[in-house]
Amino acid sequence: MARSSGRSTIPQPFVRKRSITPWKILLWIVLAVLILLLAFFGLGGWHFSNEIYSGALEVHPPEPAEFDITLDQEGADAVVLRADPDAANMTEDGLFGLLTASDATLINGILSAETSGGVSTVRRSRVPDEPIPAAGSAVRLDPFVWPGDPTTALGLAFEEIEIEIEVGRAGAWYLEGSTDTWMIFVHGKGAPRNEALRLLPVAAERGYHAMVIDYRNDPGVPRDPSGRYQYGLTEWKDVAAAARYARTNGGQDLIFVGYSMGGSNVMSYLLESPLRNQTVAAILDSPMLEFEATIDHGAAQTTLPFTSIALPESLVSTAKWIAGWRFDIDWEALNYVERWRDLHTPTLIIQGTGDDTAPVGPSAELARVRPDLVTVVTPPGVGHVLAWNADPEGYEALVHAFLDDLGV
């Protein structure tokens, strides 16, 4: 009998061993990085393009006022307010309206401020002879200072009128003057007409007729055909409609005042409308003169979700490209500074260096390229559309001097 050697005589299949080389590892790493980058820029860009739409383009209904500040104590010369640090205007200096759900008064600038344990405590000085709500009252700080209308707020008689605009009819306040000069106020995006109440007494003092107008996308006014804000590309036609109304009713010299996006609307009017030749001056408060710069300005103050990491510029650029494609944004057309050669109207721009909504850079650039027409005043540290609040007398003196120099 043959003896077994212990070794199998059954043939074994041949298996080719695949070696993992450094190049293959590198290839897989590169592919993984590319997939992550595609997801980051694709999904992130899509997400932040939605943010551009909802934050800047979408028309929202007016939000109910939040009385999220507590009047903690009151004294003869000062009051103490407490709130979450993010409460609107809590740390903004200057003259503000102090509003409860049923009453309104005035409060002056900040004397001291501190934040501890997630609560801001601000001590503000009182305005002489202004009543103060009782301690414990829920209040809010209104940058437009006065609620209501010209009569209830300022004792100025006015008439409610309507103006025919391209998409229908828009309401306006009209205040009769004694000269043939009209001052027409254009509020900012989503703001009420009472944004103009701070400067309305200047128009009355100078004998101007005055109008504070609504425009497309405002509550009670038909929507723009696009269904969104256009930052002057179409709204200028509503500004021109107000100019036609003024001219039809005896206006000779027109002066426009525009706040924030209202400044975009006025600037677009000054570049587009034949009626700009009857416009002798423009006053723009914190105007949005370059939409892309405004988006960049907001993005610079935004972090990636769930982190404290600032948005990379490459992601912002991707989001803007996607938003332009999705929402048909003409970034070039919304850069009014680039059209400086078409500007023919003396213009005063007042915009604080602390503006966290519209960057001051485009305003400064417009003044640089058109020093013959554009004057820019940049109060240090002042926020968006808050230069009057920071220094009412100085602001009004600046406007008076500008108009006096023009002889209107």
C-alpha positions as MATLAB code, in Angstrom:
seq = 'MARSSGRSTIPQPFVRKRSITPWKILLWIVLAVLILLLAFFGLGGWHFSNEIYSGALEVHPPEPAEFDITLDQEGADAVVLRADPDAANMTEDGLFGLLTASDATLINGILSAETSGGVSTVRRSRVPDEPIPAAGSAVRLDPFVWPGDPTTALGLAFEEIEIEIEVGRAGAWYLEGSTDTWMIFVHGKGAPRNEALRLLPVAAERGYHAMVIDYRNDPGVPRDPSGRYQYGLTEWKDVAAAARYARTNGGQDLIFVGYSMGGSNVMSYLLESPLRNQTVAAILDSPMLEFEATIDHGAAQTTLPFTSIALPESLVSTAKWIAGWRFDIDWEALNYVERWRDLHTPTLIIQGTGDDTAPVGPSAELARVRPDLVTVVTPPGVGHVLAWNADPEGYEALVHAFLDDLGV';
ca = [
       0.000    0.000    0.000;
       1.318    3.400   -1.004;
       2.001    5.745    1.874;
       0.466    9.197    1.873;
       2.824   12.150    2.044;
       0.178   14.277    3.836;
       0.099   16.754    0.985;
      -3.091   17.318   -1.012;
      -2.939   16.184   -4.594;
      -5.984   18.321   -5.523;
      -4.937   21.253   -7.739;
      -5.472   24.679   -6.016;
      -6.912   27.639   -7.956;
      -4.494   30.391   -8.817;
      -5.279   33.678   -7.041;
      -3.694   36.899   -8.250;
      -2.921   39.147   -5.343;
      -3.650   42.820   -5.984;
      -1.190   45.041   -4.303;
      -2.383   48.403   -2.902;
       0.103   50.885   -4.187;
       0.601   54.455   -2.901;
      -0.729   55.745   -6.213;
      -4.017   53.892   -5.739;
      -4.350   55.261   -2.228;
      -3.718   58.744   -3.558;
      -6.302   58.245   -6.296;
      -8.962   57.197   -3.792;
      -8.130   60.174   -1.589;
      -8.413   62.538   -4.556;
     -11.774   61.023   -5.548;
     -13.073   61.288   -1.980;
     -11.971   64.925   -1.774;
     -13.623   65.701   -5.112;
     -16.879   64.121   -3.951;
     -16.752   66.094   -0.698;
     -16.003   69.337   -2.555;
     -18.840   68.676   -4.990;
     -21.217   68.085   -2.089;
     -19.906   71.105   -0.172;
     -20.132   73.576   -3.038;
     -23.172   72.024   -4.688;
     -25.345   71.576   -1.620;
     -23.830   74.530    0.228;
     -24.137   76.795   -2.792;
     -27.755   75.738   -3.284;
     -28.522   76.336    0.396;
     -26.998   79.809    0.463;
     -28.632   80.726   -2.837;
     -31.906   80.058   -1.002;
     -30.655   82.388    1.726;
     -30.022   85.101   -0.870;
     -33.558   84.694   -2.163;
     -35.316   84.598    1.204;
     -33.214   87.335    2.755;
     -33.009   89.799   -0.117;
     -35.492   89.003   -2.890;
     -38.556   87.366   -1.378;
     -41.482   89.606   -0.473;
     -42.541   88.882    3.104;
     -45.698   90.128    4.834;
     -45.016   92.610    7.636;
     -43.931   90.869   10.813;
     -45.720   91.713   14.065;
     -43.743   93.977   16.364;
     -41.876   92.205   19.149;
     -41.846   93.868   22.546;
     -38.875   91.835   23.678;
     -37.149   94.380   25.913;
     -37.982   94.857   29.587;
     -37.896   98.307   31.145;
     -36.167   97.243   34.333;
     -36.067  100.521   36.246;
     -36.767  104.166   35.734;
     -35.141  107.198   37.290;
     -35.243  110.951   37.016;
     -32.547  111.086   34.345;
     -32.177  107.530   33.009;
     -33.872  104.179   32.476;
     -32.446  100.676   32.480;
     -33.419   98.227   29.745;
     -32.724   94.479   29.761;
     -33.008   92.037   26.865;
     -31.343   89.350   24.834;
     -28.248   90.838   23.135;
     -29.895   90.211   19.761;
     -32.991   92.275   20.554;
     -33.497   94.868   17.831;
     -31.592   98.136   18.356;
     -30.736   97.197   21.941;
     -27.152   98.431   21.644;
     -27.693  101.162   19.030;
     -26.944  104.640   20.317;
     -29.003  107.780   19.751;
     -32.603  108.972   19.855;
     -35.213  106.217   19.516;
     -38.883  105.684   19.996;
     -39.650  103.713   23.163;
     -42.861  101.861   22.380;
     -45.213   99.659   24.348;
     -48.177   97.850   22.822;
     -50.340  100.928   23.456;
     -48.106  103.974   23.943;
     -45.040  105.680   22.464;
     -42.448  108.022   23.877;
     -38.826  109.002   23.225;
     -35.610  107.728   24.770;
     -32.142  109.129   24.297;
     -28.634  107.740   23.913;
     -26.726  105.033   25.760;
     -25.010  105.939   29.035;
     -23.640  102.469   29.763;
     -24.032   98.928   28.477;
     -22.900   95.462   29.531;
     -23.737   91.865   28.708;
     -23.580   89.077   31.266;
     -25.159   85.652   31.373;
     -26.713   86.128   27.967;
     -28.550   89.297   28.994;
     -27.722   92.834   27.869;
     -28.275   95.645   30.335;
     -28.353   99.112   28.806;
     -28.773  102.391   30.668;
     -30.170  105.170   28.469;
     -30.764  108.829   29.207;
     -34.269  110.246   29.277;
     -35.598  112.928   26.973;
     -36.809  115.891   29.075;
     -40.580  116.029   29.569;
     -41.103  112.665   27.854;
     -43.147  110.194   29.947;
     -41.640  106.763   30.587;
     -43.584  103.485   30.937;
     -43.668  101.842   34.336;
     -40.882   99.520   35.415;
     -41.550   95.988   34.222;
     -43.171   97.121   30.958;
     -42.456   95.196   27.770;
     -41.094   97.669   25.216;
     -39.241   97.911   21.923;
     -36.880  100.483   20.440;
     -38.136  101.967   17.164;
     -35.463  103.517   14.900;
     -38.188  105.384   12.993;
     -38.946  107.079   16.332;
     -42.630  107.910   15.831;
     -45.427  105.493   14.976;
     -48.518  106.740   13.236;
     -48.757  109.399   10.549;
     -47.551  113.009   10.083;
     -50.441  114.419   12.102;
     -50.388  112.038   15.059;
     -46.583  112.013   15.200;
     -45.598  115.556   14.275;
     -48.756  117.631   14.164;
     -48.381  118.147   10.393;
     -51.544  118.164    8.283;
     -51.532  115.687    5.410;
     -53.770  114.077    2.837;
     -53.905  110.409    1.838;
     -53.624  110.184   -1.952;
     -53.158  107.507   -4.611;
     -50.730  107.484   -7.522;
     -51.102  105.498  -10.726;
     -48.085  103.237  -11.149;
     -47.216  100.645  -13.780;
     -48.720   97.706  -11.857;
     -51.794   99.468  -10.430;
     -52.224  102.098   -7.735;
     -50.057  102.997   -4.742;
     -50.894  105.119   -1.730;
     -48.936  108.091   -0.427;
     -48.985  110.820    2.191;
     -49.134  114.311    0.722;
     -48.247  117.454    2.691;
     -48.987  120.797    1.061;
     -46.183  123.347    0.780;
     -45.801  126.994   -0.136;
     -43.174  126.740   -2.901;
     -43.022  124.941   -6.232;
     -40.401  122.475   -4.890;
     -41.473  118.946   -3.976;
     -39.566  116.537   -1.704;
     -40.504  112.918   -2.355;
     -39.572  110.219    0.185;
     -38.964  106.558   -0.779;
     -38.787  104.115    2.127;
     -36.606  101.028    2.310;
     -37.449   97.390    1.583;
     -40.313   96.249    3.769;
     -40.237   99.465    5.817;
     -43.366  101.514    6.550;
     -43.896  105.094    5.438;
     -43.089  106.397    8.912;
     -39.418  105.793    8.147;
     -39.601  109.251    6.551;
     -41.060  111.026    9.593;
     -37.587  111.855   10.920;
     -36.793  114.181    8.006;
     -40.318  115.299    7.115;
     -40.115  118.428    9.337;
     -37.206  119.673    7.186;
     -39.460  119.622    4.113;
     -42.176  121.478    6.014;
     -39.717  124.031    7.399;
     -38.415  124.806    3.915;
     -41.900  125.207    2.475;
     -41.693  122.169    0.205;
     -44.627  120.085   -0.828;
     -43.882  116.569    0.415;
     -44.912  113.059   -0.558;
     -44.100  109.807    1.195;
     -44.850  107.099   -1.333;
     -45.533  103.382   -1.423;
     -44.362  101.286   -4.363;
     -44.782   97.815   -5.840;
     -44.563   94.888   -3.389;
     -45.636   97.074   -0.453;
     -48.672   95.899    1.551;
     -51.815   96.825   -0.373;
     -49.877   97.565   -3.586;
     -49.732   95.073   -6.498;
     -46.677   92.867   -6.794;
     -43.918   93.302   -9.314;
     -44.462   90.858  -12.232;
     -41.388   88.959  -11.050;
     -42.993   88.455   -7.651;
     -39.900   89.745   -5.838;
     -37.890   92.830   -5.033;
     -35.843   94.178   -7.947;
     -33.687   96.797   -6.144;
     -34.569   99.573   -8.529;
     -34.616   97.719  -11.844;
     -38.406   98.067  -11.996;
     -39.217  100.133   -8.896;
     -37.732  103.242  -10.512;
     -40.886  103.418  -12.629;
     -42.935  103.925   -9.449;
     -40.560  106.706   -8.394;
     -41.050  108.235  -11.844;
     -44.828  107.977  -11.380;
     -44.487  110.054   -8.208;
     -42.415  112.583  -10.153;
     -45.125  112.807  -12.816;
     -47.761  113.351  -10.137;
     -45.717  116.185   -8.657;
     -45.161  117.792  -12.048;
     -48.848  117.499  -12.919;
     -49.731  119.256   -9.676;
     -47.432  122.243  -10.088;
     -44.072  120.858   -8.996;
     -41.107  122.457  -10.741;
     -38.030  121.303   -8.824;
     -38.021  117.776   -7.417;
     -35.913  116.437   -4.561;
     -35.852  112.721   -3.765;
     -34.980  111.124   -0.439;
     -34.293  107.375   -0.508;
     -33.613  105.023    2.383;
     -31.737  101.716    1.945;
     -33.372   99.928   -1.037;
     -35.340  103.126   -1.527;
     -31.934  104.606   -2.345;
     -31.532  101.941   -5.042;
     -34.909  102.901   -6.461;
     -34.043  106.606   -6.493;
     -30.611  106.038   -8.037;
     -32.118  103.868  -10.769;
     -34.677  106.626  -11.425;
     -31.858  109.186  -11.691;
     -30.186  107.000  -14.318;
     -33.253  105.890  -16.277;
     -36.097  108.401  -16.208;
     -36.398  111.414  -18.518;
     -37.878  113.212  -15.478;
     -34.458  113.195  -13.842;
     -33.935  116.525  -15.614;
     -36.520  118.068  -13.258;
     -34.806  116.513  -10.236;
     -32.514  119.066   -8.633;
     -31.202  116.985   -5.729;
     -31.164  113.548   -4.150;
     -30.509  112.576   -0.538;
     -29.717  108.910    0.012;
     -29.514  107.375    3.475;
     -27.592  104.075    3.630;
     -28.346  103.260   -0.024;
     -27.801   99.880   -1.642;
     -25.876  100.959   -4.727;
     -24.354   97.598   -5.620;
     -26.435   94.497   -4.923;
     -23.553   92.046   -5.213;
     -21.473   94.037   -2.723;
     -24.454   93.975   -0.359;
     -24.639   90.177   -0.604;
     -20.880   89.922   -0.022;
     -21.204   92.248    2.978;
     -23.864   90.048    4.530;
     -21.941   86.859    3.756;
     -18.865   88.227    5.517;
     -20.937   88.349    8.709;
     -22.292   84.795    8.285;
     -20.783   81.517    9.470;
     -21.153   77.948    8.274;
     -24.050   76.160   10.003;
     -23.205   74.761   13.447;
     -19.729   76.334   13.370;
     -18.010   79.652   13.970;
     -16.204   79.397   10.629;
     -16.787   82.311    8.247;
     -18.257   81.494    4.844;
     -15.425   80.879    2.360;
     -15.395   83.362   -0.504;
     -15.413   80.445   -2.956;
     -18.691   79.176   -1.465;
     -20.189   82.671   -1.580;
     -19.201   82.988   -5.250;
     -20.797   79.615   -5.974;
     -23.994   80.610   -4.156;
     -24.194   83.879   -6.104;
     -23.690   82.034   -9.404;
     -26.438   79.544   -8.519;
     -28.750   82.339   -7.338;
     -28.144   84.274  -10.543;
     -29.096   81.221  -12.576;
     -32.089   80.194  -10.430;
     -33.594   83.627   -9.856;
     -32.472   85.485  -12.983;
     -30.379   88.056  -11.102;
     -28.601   90.541  -13.343;
     -25.683   91.400  -11.061;
     -24.192   93.870  -13.518;
     -27.433   95.804  -13.964;
     -27.707   96.117  -10.176;
     -24.345   97.871   -9.919;
     -25.323  101.526  -10.115;
     -21.820  102.742   -9.333;
     -20.611  101.409  -12.685;
     -23.032  103.790  -14.413;
     -21.511  106.891  -12.825;
     -21.200  108.623  -16.209;
     -25.022  108.716  -16.503;
     -25.525  110.549  -13.219;
     -26.400  114.251  -13.527;
     -28.027  115.033  -10.165;
     -26.307  116.559   -7.111;
     -26.481  113.828   -4.498;
     -25.842  113.729   -0.764;
     -25.193  110.269    0.686;
     -25.205  109.735    4.448;
     -24.087  106.281    5.544;
     -22.494  105.155    8.806;
     -19.349  103.053    8.908;
     -21.157  100.599   11.188;
     -23.740   99.731    8.526;
     -24.082   95.932    8.690;
     -26.669   95.771    5.881;
     -25.362   97.867    2.984;
     -21.596   98.376    2.682;
     -20.323  101.937    2.594;
     -17.730  101.069   -0.079;
     -19.957  101.598   -3.148;
     -21.103  104.987   -1.828;
     -17.494  106.044   -1.257;
     -16.539  104.827   -4.722;
     -19.348  106.807   -6.351;
     -18.145  109.942   -4.560;
     -14.597  109.222   -5.720;
     -15.514  108.954   -9.405;
     -18.119  111.760   -9.328;
     -16.778  114.356   -6.867;
     -18.498  117.040   -8.927;
     -21.928  115.682   -7.969;
     -21.699  113.268   -5.052;
     -20.927  114.081   -1.433;
     -20.627  111.236    1.076;
     -20.740  111.677    4.838;
     -19.826  108.593    6.904;
     -20.580  108.962   10.629;
     -18.218  106.575   12.458;
     -19.786  103.464   13.950;
     -23.345  104.377   12.966;
     -25.590  101.554   11.797;
     -27.951  101.085    8.875;
     -30.281  104.092    8.362;
     -29.438  105.347   11.862;
     -27.417  108.509   11.146;
     -30.366  110.771   12.045;
     -30.897  108.890   15.320;
     -27.231  109.256   16.240;
     -27.259  113.037   15.733;
     -30.617  114.543   14.724;
     -29.455  118.159   14.796;
     -26.243  117.424   12.909;
     -28.097  115.354   10.301;
     -30.687  118.052    9.657;
     -28.017  120.762    9.541;
     -26.176  118.711    6.923;
     -29.318  118.413    4.778;
     -30.129  122.115    5.141;
     -26.587  123.101    4.117;
     -26.692  120.782    1.083;
     -30.002  122.226   -0.105;
     -28.937  125.816    0.671;
     -25.838  125.368   -1.483;
     -28.079  124.273   -4.350;
     -30.405  127.236   -3.833;
     -33.588  125.150   -3.520;
];
